[in-house]
């Protein structure tokens, strides 16, 4: 054993240069933070996309409902029977999209409140 052994922890610390000696690319803040307002932009984008999904699902539901009404009024019960389950599926999809949009709207409003 050498006369003056350095404990491992001190060796590791010695291997890492102090922050002022590191190259600028190596200096990083303890926590990387997004630019001011990035979270708001992202929240608005997510809400906008959720609204677009909801509108697409609502349009699909309305188109199937129109087809069903025409089938029922045109005395085409076989086609109406095919459309009813599709209408129910489209209604469920629209409801889920609406719930998602509402949750993202609440998130967006929460983020907006930080900037007021």
Secondary structure, DSSP 8 states (H G I E B T S, - for coil): --SS---HHHHHHHHS--GGGS-GGG---SS----TTHHHHHHHHHHHHHHHHHHHHHHHHHHHHHHHHHHHHTT-HHHHHHHHHHHHHHHHHHHHHHHHHHHHHHHHHHHHHHT-
